[in-house]
Amino acid sequence: MRDLVWVRGKDLRVNDHPAIAAGGPDAVHVFVVDPYFFAPDRAQSMPHRMQFLLESLHGMAEALRARGGKLWFVAGKSVEVVPRLAQSLGVDRVLAMRWSEPFGRERDERVEAALDCPLELLEGETLLAPGTLRSQAGRPYTVFTPFNKSFRKRIRVGPEQRPPKTFRPLVALPDGWREAPMPTMESVGLKANPNLQRGGEGHAKARLEAFVDGPGSRYAELRDRMDAAGTSRLSADIKFGVISPQAAWRRVMKSGLPEAEKKKFTDELIWREFNYSTMWDNPSVLTHAFKGSWATFPWRDDEEHWDAWAFGRTGYPIVDAAARELLETGYVHNRARMIAASFLTKHLRLDYKRGEAHYMRWLTDGDWAQNNMGWQWAAGSGADAQPWFRVFNPMTQGRKFDPLGVYVQRWVPELAGLDAKFIHAPWEAPPMTLQWAGIELGETYPMPIVDHKEARTDFLATAKAHVESVSAQS
């Protein structure tokens, strides 16, 4: 019996990989190099994700080679390549990891229809298969807390699914097939960004161990601090399947971390599950507001405000720091993401979909469900979203979660000489203090593009009127 293991861009590991474990030592491992996806213009629309993916892909190929195996690269479209290659190889089945996104589900349905052997989609993208949990009324959960409680009652994470110790790879592809070169940064027209988190299973395992041995012991306290390395930084690893969510759950729960820290960390994994479950049951959430009442919200269209937010020139240091961190490193601290998203949607009243698309372009950990639901949470339009009347105060948030201004100083260096007392609101600093710090507001650093109190009042009035209007029409 021989299987074809179809590797995709969300399961780039060898260990704890259900399809590789099920395929056994004789399986043919294939990655399809889609000329559309790996074309330079497409790669440039998601440079940081592409770099992480390529590093992880190369790492997986090396890991298979170390066990005597091989990852075959074949050019073409998956819906055409996989059925034809399976037939040419005469395999008994095609194994792959299930995708939850609607476009992935549609692709897999097309492949399955074209195959003359079974397509087995194995679970592992999430801890529980999306769509598994239902309320007592039999409906999908729309509030996180009851979902969390139900999830914890159901979850059983089994032991690691180990790969074969050695593989017996195919010597050559069948007649009529040609091996494609492994994609590289050069082949997709990108220059490596040295500030990005490194991709690959080895780096992911090291990050997990570093978290358990370090900030994990104070995770609940430090995870919101933008001036501290208090998070796991596993989001990109889990997004690309470089490490499985099962492995992260298993390692933390078996560690010696305090129970409160274990719960807080696993709460974050369950939030991911909640978002995937919401997308599974409501695929349109990726293109439309989860709450239908927000479909007609009167967003503004202001390109100057958009550019100021996107490139870190709003005059609000914590917001600008988040924007610059994203562009330079492909990452934004979670608390900074919430502050930046709240500012875009509520201070500037710009459509959350613009922020969502901008983040998907530049984030290394850009995950469709996570990014979308995060933005909809901030805007007030999502499942169990932050209430529309809650507007983050960027100065208060900065003082609480970056009290000495370390995060701002790093990403907004023109304010580095300013005392921490004023760094989150430089316009409040006395003229002499600004002069000593080498700051000229409106020249070396912009004045705020909106007034916080006025913008908050405007948004609340607009949102209240919108909610009342929609309610009156229903």
N, C-alpha and C positions, 0 to 999 in steps of 0.2 A: 504494500500500500504506500502510495506517495501522495503528499499534499502540496498544494501551492499556498504558501503563506504570503498574503498580500499586505506588505508593510505600507502604511500611509504616514501622513505628517503629524499624527497625534499619538503614536506608539513607538517612539524612537529609542527603544531600549531592548536589551536581550534578557535581562533578569525580570522575574515576576511578570512575564508576558504570556498570557494564556494561549495565544495562537502559536507562538514559538514552542511552548511547552507541549501543546497538543499535537503539533506537527511532527515532533520527534526528530531523530537524527537525519532522516532521509528527505525531509521537506525541502522544497525549492523556495528560497526567500527572494521576493521580487519587490522592487520599488519602481513605480512608473514615473518617468520624467516627462511630465506634461509640458509640451513646448509653449503653451499659453502661460501656465503658472510660472515657469522658469525663464520666461522672456525678460530681457532687461527692463523694458518699460513697466512690466508688471512687478518685477522685483523692486524697482525703485519706488513703487507705491507702498511698500512695506519693508523698508531696508533693514530695520532692526530684527524683525521677526525672521526675515530671510537669512540673516547672518546666523542667528541662533539655530535655526532649522538646519542649515548646512553643516554647522559644527557638530550638531547632534547626529545628523545623518552619517557624517564621516566617522564619528565615534562608534556608532552602531555597526558600521561596516567593519571597523577594526576589531570590535568585540567578537563579531561572528568569525572573522578570520583567525582570531586567537584560539578559537575552539575548532579550527579546521574547516569552518563553514565559509559561505560566500553570500553577499548581498548582490543580487543581479540588478542592474539598472537597464530598463528598456524604455525607449522613447515612444511617446504617443499618448492617446487619451485613454484613461482607465476603462471607460465603457466599451472601448474597442479592443484594447490590448489584453485585458485580463481574460475575457472569454476565449479569444483566439489562442492565447498562450496556453491556457488550461487544456484546450483541445489538443494542441500540438504536443504537449507534454504527456497527455493521457493520464492526468492526475485523477484521483478518486474524489477529491473535494477541494474547494478553495476556503481557506481560513483567513479571517480578518477580524479586527476589533471594531465593534459597533460605534458608529458616529451618531450623535444626537441632533446635530443641526439639520434643518429641513433640506438643505441642498445636498448634504451627505447622505441622508436617507433616500432622497430621490435618485442619486447616483447609484447607490447600492441596489435599489430596486431594478434599475436598468441593467446592471451587470448580472444580477440574479436571473433576470428574464432571458438574457442572451447566453447563459451558461448551459452546457449539457451535463453538468455535474452539480452537486449541491454547493451552495454558498452558506457557510456557517459563520454567523456574526457572533463573536464572543463578547461577554461583558467585561468591563475593566476600566472603561473611560471614567466611570463614576463608582462610588461605593455600593450604591443600590441602583438597579436599572431604573432609568427615568420612567415615570408613570406607575411605579410600584406602589407608592403610598397614596392612600385616599382617606378622606375624612369619613366620619361615621355616616354621613349622608351619601358617601360614594363619590364625592367630587374631589377634584384636585385642590390641594391646599393653596391658599392665597396669602396666608399670614405665616411668618417664619416660626414663631414660638410653638404653635401646635405641631407644625411640620417637624421641628427639632425634637419635640417630645416623642412623636410617633417614630421618627427615624431611630432614635436611640433605643427604642424597644425592639426594633427590627434588625438593626445592624449586627452582622456577625462576620468579621473579617477573618478569613481562613489563613492558613500558612502560605508562605511564598511559593509560587509556582516556578519551579526551577527548570532552566533549560537543559537540554542534553549536555553532558560533559564534552562530547565531541560530536561533530556533524560529519556526514558523508555527502558532500555537495555534488551537484551536477557538474560533470566535466565540461560540458559545452551546451549552449542553447540548441534547440532543434534546428534543422535545416530551414532556411528562410528567415531566421531571426538573427539579429545582430545586437550585441551588447552596446549600450550607450555609455558614454563617459560619465563618471560621477560628477554632478554639478558642483561648481566652485564659485567663489565670489567673483573671480575674473569672468567666468562664463556667463554670469547673470548681470555683468556690468556694474558691480558694486565695489567700493573700496571699504575695507574692514574698519569698523569703528572700535578703537582700542578701549573705549569707555564702557562697552557693553559687557554684561554678565556672560561668562563663558558657557557654551552649550555642551552637552554630552553627559552620559550616565555617571561617569566618574566625578565630574564637578557637582552633579546633583546630589550624589551620596555624601560628598564632602560637606555640602551646604547643610544637609539634614543633620549630620553628626555635629557640625559646628553649632547649629541651633540648639540641639539637645544638651550639648556640653556648655553652652554659653547663655544667650538671652532667654532661652526657653524657661529657665527657672524664675524669670521675672516678666514673662510674656504679657500677662494681663496689665501690668504696670507700664511696661515700656513700648508696647505695640503702637501706641498713638504718639509717641515722642518722635518728632521729626529730627531732633538733634542727636538721636542715639540709634545704634544698630540693634534694634530690638525686635525685628521681625525675622521670619525664616528665609525670606527671599526665594521660596520654592514655587512661586506662582507660574513663572515661565517653564520650569521643569515639569510641573503637572500639566500645564496647557499642552505641551508638546509630547507628553507621555514619556519623557526622559526618565522620570520616576513615577511610579503608579501612586494614586491616592491611597491605595491599600497599604503600600510600603510606608508612606508618611504616617498614616493612622497607626499602623502596627508598631512602628519604631517609637512613637511618642507614648502610646498607651503602655508599652512594655518598659519604658524608661523609668528612672527614679525621680522624675519631675513631680512636684507637688500636684495633688489631684486637681486643685483649682486651675493650675496652669494647663494641665492636660485638657480639662473641659473647655477652657477658653480657646485653645488651639483647635480642638476638634469642632468647636462651634463654627470656626471659620471654614473648615472643610465641609460642614453641613450646610453653611450658607451657599457654598458652591453647588452642593447637591440641590438645594432649593431653587437656585437659578436654572440649573439644567432641567429640573423637573418642570419648572414653569415654561421654559422654552419648548420642551417636548409636547406639553399639552396645549400650548399656545404658540405655534411656530410664527405667527404673524407679529409676535412681539419684537422680532428683529427689525421690522419695518414700520410698525405702528405702536402708538402708546398702549400699554397694557390696559389702562383705564380709558375707556372710550371717550369720556368727558374731556380728555385733554387733546383730542384730535383737532379741536377748533380753537385751542388756546392762542391768543394774539401775540405770538412771538414777534420781536422786532427784527429788522434787517438793517444792521449798521456795520458796514465794513471796517470803519476806523476802530470801532470798539472790538470787533472780531480780531483784527490784526494785533491790537494792543494786548488782548488776552492770549492769543496763540503764541506770541513771541516774547511775552514777559515784559510788557511796557504799560501796565495798568496804573502804576503808581502805588499799588498795594503790594508791599514786599513779599508777603507769604504767597500771594497768588502768582507773582512774577517768578519767584523761586521755583514753584511747581512747574511752570511752563518751560523754564530753561532746563530743569533737571530732565524733563521728558525728552526734549530735543537732543540733549547731549548724551544721555545715558540709556534711553529707551525704557526708563523706569520712573515712576512717581510714587513716593511714599503714600500709603493708603489714606492717611489723615489729610495729606496735602491734596490728594485727588478729590476728596469730599469738599474741601474748602474751595478748590478751583472750580469744581462743577457747580457748587452752589452760587459762586460769584457769577459765572457765565449765565446761568439760567435765571437767577433772581436779581442780582444787581444790574446786569446788562440786559436781561430778558431776551437772550438769544436762544434759539432752539437747541434743546439738548442733543438733537441728532447731529448737529454740526460738531459739537464737542465729542460726541461718541465716535464720529468718523475720523476726527483729528487724532484722537487717542489710538484708534485702531491702526492708523497709518504709522505712528511712531512708537507705540509700545512694543517691547519685546514679548511681554506676556499677554498681548492682545488676544483675548478669548471672546468669541461672539456673545455667548450667554453672560459671562461675567461683566464684560465691558458694558453691554447694553443695559443689564439690570442695575449696574452701579450708577449709570447715568440717569436711568429712569427713577431710581431711588432718590437721587439728589434733586431731580426736577419735580418730584411728587406725583409722577404719572405711572409708576411701576407697582408691582405686587409688593404689599407690605412696605410701601415707600415712606420716606420721611414726609410728614404732613406739609402741605403747601405753605402753611403759615410759619414754618420754622426756617429762618434765614440765618445762615452762619455769619457772624461778625468776624471778618478776617483779622482784625486787630486783636480781639479777645482770643481767638483760636491760636494766633501766633504766640501771644504771651503765655498761654497755658501749655502749649505743646512744643514750643521752641523758646523757652524763657530767656535764654542768653543770646538768642539770635544766631546760633551756630549754623542752622540750616539756611537762613537768609544770607549770612555772610559768605557761605560757600557758593551759592548760586546767584547772588546779586552782589558781586564784589565791590561795586561802586559805593555800597553802603557799609563796607567792612569796617571802616573807622568810626562808625557811629555807635554811641553808647547803647547798651541793650535796652535802656529805659525808653529810647525813642525809635529803635530800629524797626518796629512793626508799625510805626506811624511817624515817619520822618518829618512830616509837615507840622508836627507838634513841637519839634525841637526848636530851641531859641536860635536866632540867626548866628550867634557866635559859635554855638555848638556845631552847627552845620558847616560853618567856615573852617573850624578846626578839623573837621572830618573830611574836608575837601569836597563837600557836596553843595551843588547849586541846583536847587529844585527847579525843574523846568528845563534844565540844561544837562547836567550830569546824571540826573535821575528825574523821571517825569512826575508831575503833580498828579494826584488821583484823577482818573478820567470821569468818575462820578462821585458824588457825595454819598457816603454810606447811608446816612439817615434818610436822605431824600430818595435814594434808589430803593431802600427797603420799604418806605411808605408807598412809593409808586407801585412796586410789585404787589404788596399786600392788597392794595385797593383794586388793582387790575385782577388779581387772582380771585378775590372775594366776589367781585362783580361777575366774573366768568363762571364761578361755581354756582352762584345764585341763578344766573341765566340758564345754565344747563339744567339745574334742578327744576326750574319753573317750566321748562319745555318737556321734561320727562313725565 
